[in-house]
């Protein structure tokens, strides 16, 4: 165990240090809390979503990397100090798997099974003629997308790494057995548009080639863009940026509303509007008659499951 901090690791803040922000910073924190309160039904938000809400609603907050970094620092300090709820902000980067677990005994097992019965849910994919896959570039927005989809039958995945041939092959593998529609949520910039067309053409061709190699007819495959669309910028008065220096050579990029270098990030869209657009797009692809049948059957089967588990007993052991 290290006895002292190494010279290369000397952070200014460690642990849950109390925070007494200056007046200007306190004002920013109040505005952050206003954003969290406004979108309480859409939490957790990403840092970038909070940034866009602040810039869109307060003229004195600049749309700049410097303000974004300042906001990141303020939120880090405020969360450490308990001023801002940890659960209100979505962070990425940690994956956890638990090993060696189990039940404390048969009584706990029965309680667990009973709880599962009370939450019994019948698959809403039964009876659907196609599968729906929602892809989101920003992994931090996945919880909001999942919340928007709700009980509708859809797979929600992040797609920020779709330049990876492995990621494309994995997505194609999901689409070889059933008609598929992919709904894409991403930025309107060279990268976001490239991802969309990469999915539409490359993944689609992988599906076709894979099925032909297996000697089967490929299923139907479609890909639709949900956000950001060019009309969204005007419709929702979204903040825009400019293409990155590395993208300047991509003269195929159409730009936005006549501006060839304008871009717009998905996080610029208000969280509730994002969820509404996703919900509408998914609902348009769902066979609602099959969905309603599954919901009706689910209620019947849930009662049956609860009754069966309540009568569960173990011979020679805990009841």
Helices and strands as residue ranges (DSSP letters): H 23-38, G 40-42, H 47-57, H 65-80, G 86-88, H 106-118, E 131-136, G 139-141, H 142-149, E 155-158, H 165-174, E 180-185, H 190-197, I 198-203, H 204-213, E 221-227, H 230-235, E 241-242, G 245-247, E 262-263, G 266-268, H 271-283, H 288-310
